Amino acid sequence: MFNIETLNKISDIIYDALPGEIFTVSDNVENPDAILVRSADMHCMELPENVLAVARAGAGTNNIPCDICANKGIVVFNTPGANANAVKELVICGMLLSCRRVLAGESWVRGLKAEGQTGIEKLAEKGKSQFVGPEIKGKTLGIIGLGAIGRLVAEASVALGMTVIGYDPYFKGEIKNVTVTDDLNKLYEASNFISLHVPLNDGTKGMINADVVAKLPKGAVILNFARGGLVNNDAIKAGLADGTLRAYVTDFASDELIGADGVIAFPHLGASTPESEENCAVMASQELYEFLVNGNIVNSVNMPSLSVERKAGSRITVIAKEGTEVEFDGAVAVNSASKGGYTYTIADFDNVVDKSVVKADNVIRIRII
């Protein structure tokens, strides 16, 4: 039996993927073997020694101390692509709202009623000109990051009649009717809209700054449904104030930005759909099942991926620093993969074995399955 602790409310669909005859899943289990989490901050959490894995039901893992986990031999999983359609739809919604002034118009109409006005039909028709906004068809969208979400946004925007330019140094391939460039400056200079779809790290923090804003066409819109820290808030406010920016649409509300003209902020709704939450829960649960039961790693952010078909007999897995020599006495098959300074090895045996068959120094974690 494996004990899995949930740190947030997770869709009940996890119980189909983690059957009760093998797993105990609860928010109060003792000595958890693994943790399922959505948004709970784990940075100050003391992780029990027996925790083998953490699965994030979502793509971002900023709430998880991934490096600390790696040093302890704890595998951290995420669920790339599971919420991609939900975020894509909200990005398109945000792009439309940044142009058509729907929110301002709806608020004004409500205000007429609140003021006790009558004949609202005529008043609304007379006052509509103050909420005129442009169409997105024919405009250029620059997408930074062509992962699962970025690609869906690109495809949807092309279907809406937009010209789409994408940038992603890790993307290999093509997207129909999308120009992929390796020059961010060209993307900035050509784009009426910029949509961000990259992780937040030391290299991307504050990537949208005053220098970038100055390169954009006048009246550009920045859409940030990735992470709040990707933009410099002072640069955004200055760009809105001088008209360089038409709008900043974000899924990450902040004290600095709320109330500034041109800011449209949502309460982190990107993945908040029943479909997305179920997709993420299923994927995270399947990842934990494969790892705990078979030792396979799929979609880890801090360990290499390695999946080997399980045969009868014993299986030993070893997490070690990259470059560590790991040997096994009597193994019939050995497979290894390395990533980010760590090596993960799966060794299969015909017979029952113990840890003494592992010949290596300074390994981080050994499991017998």
C-alpha positions as CSV (number, residue, x, y, z in Angstrom):
1,M,0.0,0.0,0.0
2,F,1.1,3.6,-0.7
3,N,0.0,6.6,1.2
4,I,-0.7,9.8,-0.8
5,E,-1.3,13.1,0.9
6,T,-3.4,15.8,-0.8
7,L,-2.5,19.4,0.0
8,N,-5.4,20.9,-1.9
9,K,-8.9,19.7,-2.9
10,I,-8.3,17.5,-5.9
11,S,-10.9,16.2,-8.3
12,D,-12.4,12.9,-7.1
13,I,-11.4,11.4,-10.4
14,I,-8.0,10.6,-8.8
15,Y,-9.6,7.7,-7.0
16,D,-10.1,6.0,-10.4
17,A,-6.5,6.4,-11.3
18,L,-5.3,5.5,-7.7
19,P,-7.3,2.5,-6.7
20,G,-8.0,1.8,-3.1
21,E,-6.5,-1.7,-3.1
22,I,-3.1,-0.1,-3.7
23,F,-3.3,3.5,-2.5
24,T,-4.7,5.4,0.5
25,V,-5.4,9.0,-0.6
26,S,-6.3,11.6,2.0
27,D,-5.4,15.1,3.3
28,N,-4.4,13.6,6.6
29,V,-2.5,10.4,5.9
30,E,0.5,9.7,8.1
31,N,3.9,9.0,6.6
32,P,3.0,9.8,3.0
33,D,4.9,8.1,0.2
34,A,3.8,10.9,-2.2
35,I,2.1,14.3,-2.2
36,L,-0.5,15.6,-4.6
37,V,-0.7,19.4,-4.8
38,R,-2.2,22.2,-6.8
39,S,-1.4,25.7,-5.5
40,A,-0.3,25.1,-1.9
41,D,3.1,26.6,-1.1
42,M,5.5,23.8,-0.1
43,H,8.6,25.9,0.4
44,C,8.3,26.1,4.2
45,M,6.9,22.6,4.5
46,E,9.1,19.9,6.2
47,L,9.0,16.9,3.9
48,P,9.0,13.5,5.7
49,E,11.9,11.3,4.9
50,N,9.8,8.6,3.3
51,V,8.3,11.0,0.7
52,L,9.3,9.6,-2.7
53,A,7.4,12.0,-5.1
54,V,5.4,15.2,-5.4
55,A,3.0,15.6,-8.2
56,R,1.7,19.0,-9.1
57,A,-1.7,19.0,-10.8
58,G,-0.7,21.8,-13.1
59,A,2.2,23.0,-15.2
60,G,4.0,25.5,-13.0
61,T,6.0,24.3,-10.0
62,N,7.1,27.6,-8.4
63,N,5.2,26.5,-5.2
64,I,7.5,23.4,-4.8
65,P,11.2,23.5,-3.7
66,C,12.3,21.4,-6.7
67,D,16.0,21.6,-6.0
68,I,15.7,20.7,-2.4
69,C,13.5,17.7,-3.4
70,A,16.1,16.6,-6.0
71,N,18.8,16.6,-3.3
72,K,16.6,14.4,-1.1
73,G,15.8,12.0,-4.0
74,I,12.2,13.2,-4.2
75,V,10.9,13.2,-7.8
76,V,8.7,16.2,-8.7
77,F,6.1,15.8,-11.5
78,N,3.9,18.3,-13.3
79,T,1.2,18.0,-15.9
80,P,2.2,19.8,-19.0
81,G,-0.6,20.3,-21.5
82,A,-3.4,19.1,-19.2
83,N,-4.7,22.7,-18.7
84,A,-3.6,24.0,-22.1
85,N,-7.0,24.4,-23.7
86,A,-8.5,26.2,-20.6
87,V,-5.6,28.7,-20.6
88,K,-5.8,29.2,-24.4
89,E,-9.5,30.1,-24.2
90,L,-8.8,32.6,-21.5
91,V,-6.0,34.2,-23.4
92,I,-8.3,34.7,-26.4
93,C,-10.9,36.1,-24.1
94,G,-8.4,38.5,-22.7
95,M,-7.3,39.6,-26.1
96,L,-10.8,40.4,-27.1
97,L,-11.6,42.2,-23.9
98,S,-8.5,44.4,-24.4
99,C,-9.9,45.7,-27.6
100,R,-13.7,45.8,-27.5
101,R,-14.1,47.6,-24.1
102,V,-16.8,45.1,-23.2
103,L,-16.0,45.3,-19.4
104,A,-16.2,49.1,-19.4
105,G,-19.4,49.1,-21.4
106,E,-21.1,46.5,-19.2
107,S,-20.1,48.4,-16.1
108,W,-21.5,51.7,-17.5
109,V,-24.8,50.1,-18.4
110,R,-25.1,48.7,-14.9
111,G,-24.3,52.1,-13.5
112,L,-27.3,53.6,-15.4
113,K,-29.6,51.3,-13.6
114,A,-28.0,52.0,-10.3
115,E,-28.4,55.7,-10.8
116,G,-32.2,55.1,-11.2
117,Q,-32.1,56.1,-14.9
118,T,-35.0,55.2,-17.1
119,G,-35.2,54.6,-20.8
120,I,-31.9,52.7,-20.6
121,E,-32.4,51.3,-24.1
122,K,-32.1,54.8,-25.7
123,L,-29.3,55.9,-23.3
124,A,-27.3,52.8,-24.1
125,E,-27.6,53.3,-27.8
126,K,-26.7,57.0,-27.5
127,G,-23.7,56.3,-25.3
128,K,-22.2,53.3,-27.1
129,S,-19.7,55.4,-29.1
130,Q,-17.5,55.9,-26.0
131,F,-16.8,52.1,-25.9
132,V,-15.7,51.6,-29.5
133,G,-12.7,49.3,-29.9
134,P,-10.8,47.7,-32.8
135,E,-11.1,44.1,-34.1
136,I,-8.2,41.6,-33.7
137,K,-8.5,40.3,-37.3
138,G,-5.5,41.4,-39.3
139,K,-3.5,42.3,-36.3
140,T,-0.1,40.7,-35.4
141,L,0.3,38.5,-32.3
142,G,3.7,37.7,-31.0
143,I,3.9,34.5,-28.8
144,I,6.9,34.0,-26.6
145,G,7.0,30.3,-25.7
146,L,5.7,27.6,-28.0
147,G,4.8,24.9,-25.5
148,A,1.4,23.2,-25.3
149,I,-0.4,26.5,-24.5
150,G,1.5,28.7,-26.8
151,R,0.9,26.4,-29.8
152,L,-2.8,26.3,-29.1
153,V,-3.0,30.1,-28.8
154,A,-1.1,30.4,-32.1
155,E,-3.5,28.0,-33.9
156,A,-6.6,29.7,-32.5
157,S,-5.3,33.2,-33.4
158,V,-4.5,32.1,-37.0
159,A,-8.1,30.9,-37.2
160,L,-9.3,34.3,-36.1
161,G,-7.5,36.0,-39.0
162,M,-4.4,37.2,-37.1
163,T,-0.8,37.1,-38.3
164,V,1.2,35.1,-35.7
165,I,4.9,35.2,-34.9
166,G,6.4,32.8,-32.4
167,Y,9.6,32.6,-30.5
168,D,11.0,29.7,-28.6
169,P,14.7,28.6,-28.6
170,Y,13.7,25.1,-27.6
171,F,10.9,24.6,-30.2
172,K,11.7,22.3,-33.1
173,G,9.2,22.0,-35.9
174,E,6.6,24.2,-37.4
175,I,3.1,25.4,-36.8
176,K,0.9,25.9,-39.9
177,N,0.7,29.6,-40.9
178,V,2.9,30.7,-38.0
179,T,6.3,32.4,-38.5
180,V,8.8,31.1,-35.9
181,T,11.7,33.6,-35.4
182,D,14.9,33.5,-33.4
183,D,15.0,37.2,-33.0
184,L,12.9,38.6,-30.1
185,N,13.5,42.2,-31.2
186,K,11.8,41.6,-34.5
187,L,8.9,40.0,-32.7
188,Y,8.5,43.0,-30.4
189,E,8.7,45.5,-33.2
190,A,6.1,43.7,-35.3
191,S,3.5,42.7,-32.7
192,N,0.3,44.5,-31.8
193,F,-0.2,41.8,-29.1
194,I,2.4,40.0,-27.0
195,S,1.4,36.7,-25.2
196,L,3.7,35.2,-22.7
197,H,4.0,31.4,-22.2
198,V,7.3,30.8,-20.5
199,P,8.3,29.7,-17.0
200,L,9.4,32.1,-14.4
201,N,13.1,31.7,-13.6
202,D,16.2,33.8,-13.3
203,G,16.5,34.2,-17.0
204,T,12.8,35.3,-17.6
205,K,12.1,37.3,-14.5
206,G,11.1,40.9,-15.5
207,M,11.8,40.1,-19.2
208,I,9.1,42.6,-20.2
209,N,10.8,45.8,-19.1
210,A,11.0,49.4,-20.1
211,D,13.4,48.7,-23.0
212,V,11.0,46.0,-24.4
213,V,7.9,48.2,-24.1
214,A,9.7,51.0,-26.0
215,K,10.2,48.6,-29.0
216,L,6.5,47.8,-29.3
217,P,4.1,49.4,-31.8
218,K,2.1,52.2,-30.2
219,G,-1.1,50.9,-28.6
220,A,0.2,47.3,-28.1
221,V,-1.3,44.9,-25.7
222,I,0.6,42.5,-23.4
223,L,-1.1,39.3,-22.3
224,N,0.4,37.5,-19.3
225,F,-1.2,34.2,-18.4
226,A,2.1,32.5,-17.4
227,R,3.6,34.2,-14.3
228,G,3.2,37.7,-12.8
229,G,7.0,38.1,-12.3
230,L,7.7,38.0,-16.0
231,V,6.8,41.6,-16.3
232,N,8.2,44.7,-14.6
233,N,5.1,46.4,-13.2
234,D,6.7,49.9,-13.3
235,A,7.4,49.5,-17.0
236,I,3.8,48.4,-17.6
237,K,2.3,51.4,-15.7
238,A,4.6,53.8,-17.6
239,G,3.7,52.3,-20.9
240,L,0.0,52.5,-20.2
241,A,0.3,56.1,-19.0
242,D,2.1,57.4,-22.1
243,G,-0.1,55.4,-24.5
244,T,2.6,53.0,-25.7
245,L,0.5,50.3,-24.3
246,R,-3.3,50.0,-24.9
247,A,-3.7,47.3,-22.2
248,Y,-2.1,44.9,-19.9
249,V,-4.2,41.7,-19.4
250,T,-3.0,39.4,-16.7
251,D,-4.1,36.4,-14.7
252,F,-2.0,37.6,-11.8
253,A,-3.6,40.5,-9.8
254,S,-1.2,42.6,-7.8
255,D,-1.4,45.6,-5.4
256,E,0.8,47.7,-7.8
257,L,-1.3,47.3,-10.9
258,I,-4.9,47.2,-9.7
259,G,-6.6,50.5,-10.4
260,A,-4.2,51.5,-13.2
261,D,-6.1,52.5,-16.4
262,G,-5.7,49.8,-19.0
263,V,-5.0,46.9,-16.6
264,I,-7.4,44.0,-16.9
265,A,-6.6,41.5,-14.1
266,F,-8.2,38.1,-13.5
267,P,-7.9,36.1,-10.2
268,H,-5.7,33.3,-11.7
269,L,-8.5,31.7,-13.6
270,G,-6.4,30.1,-16.4
271,A,-6.8,26.5,-15.3
272,S,-10.0,27.0,-13.4
273,T,-12.4,24.8,-15.4
274,P,-13.8,21.5,-14.4
275,E,-12.3,19.9,-17.5
276,S,-8.8,21.3,-16.8
277,E,-8.9,20.3,-13.1
278,E,-9.9,16.8,-14.0
279,N,-7.3,16.5,-16.8
280,C,-4.5,17.7,-14.4
281,A,-5.7,15.4,-11.6
282,V,-5.8,12.3,-13.9
283,M,-2.3,13.0,-15.3
284,A,-0.7,13.7,-11.9
285,S,-2.3,10.5,-10.5
286,Q,-1.1,8.4,-13.5
287,E,2.4,9.8,-13.0
288,L,2.4,8.8,-9.3
289,Y,1.0,5.4,-10.2
290,E,3.7,4.6,-12.7
291,F,6.5,5.9,-10.4
292,L,5.4,4.3,-7.2
293,V,4.3,0.9,-8.7
294,N,6.8,0.6,-11.6
295,G,9.6,3.1,-10.9
296,N,9.0,4.9,-14.2
297,I,9.4,8.6,-14.5
298,V,7.3,10.7,-16.9
299,N,7.1,14.5,-16.9
300,S,9.5,15.2,-14.0
301,V,10.8,18.7,-13.7
302,N,13.8,17.8,-11.5
303,M,14.8,14.3,-12.7
304,P,15.3,12.7,-16.1
305,S,12.5,10.8,-17.8
306,L,12.9,7.1,-17.9
307,S,10.2,4.5,-18.6
308,V,11.0,0.8,-18.9
309,E,8.4,-2.0,-19.4
310,R,8.1,-4.0,-16.2
311,K,8.8,-7.7,-16.3
312,A,8.5,-10.4,-13.6
313,G,11.1,-10.3,-10.8
314,S,12.6,-7.5,-8.8
315,R,13.3,-3.9,-9.8
316,I,15.7,-1.5,-8.2
317,T,15.8,2.2,-9.0
318,V,18.7,4.5,-8.1
319,I,18.9,8.3,-8.0
320,A,22.4,9.6,-8.0
321,K,24.4,12.7,-8.9
322,E,25.2,12.7,-12.6
323,G,28.6,11.1,-13.3
324,T,28.2,8.6,-10.4
325,E,29.2,5.0,-11.5
326,V,26.4,2.7,-10.6
327,E,26.7,-1.0,-11.1
328,F,24.5,-4.0,-10.2
329,D,25.3,-7.6,-9.3
330,G,23.0,-10.0,-11.3
331,A,20.9,-7.5,-13.2
332,V,19.3,-8.7,-16.4
333,A,18.6,-5.2,-17.7
334,V,19.9,-1.8,-16.8
335,N,18.7,1.5,-18.2
336,S,19.8,5.0,-17.2
337,A,19.0,8.6,-18.1
338,S,20.5,11.9,-17.0
339,K,19.2,15.5,-16.7
340,G,20.1,18.6,-14.7
341,G,22.9,17.0,-12.7
342,Y,21.1,13.8,-11.8
343,T,21.1,10.3,-13.1
344,Y,18.2,7.9,-12.8
345,T,18.8,4.2,-13.2
346,I,16.3,1.3,-13.4
347,A,17.7,-2.3,-13.0
348,D,15.7,-5.4,-13.4
349,F,16.4,-8.8,-11.9
350,D,14.9,-12.3,-12.3
351,N,15.1,-13.0,-8.6
352,V,14.3,-11.2,-5.3
353,V,17.2,-8.9,-4.4
354,D,18.1,-6.4,-1.7
355,K,20.1,-3.1,-1.8
356,S,23.4,-5.0,-1.5
357,V,23.4,-5.7,-5.2
358,V,23.9,-1.9,-5.9
359,K,27.6,-1.1,-6.3
360,A,28.0,2.7,-6.0
361,D,29.1,5.4,-3.7
362,N,27.3,8.6,-2.8
363,V,23.9,7.6,-4.2
364,I,20.9,9.8,-3.1
365,R,18.2,7.2,-3.0
366,I,17.7,3.5,-3.7
367,R,14.3,1.8,-4.0
368,I,13.4,-1.8,-4.3
369,I,10.1,-2.4,-6.1
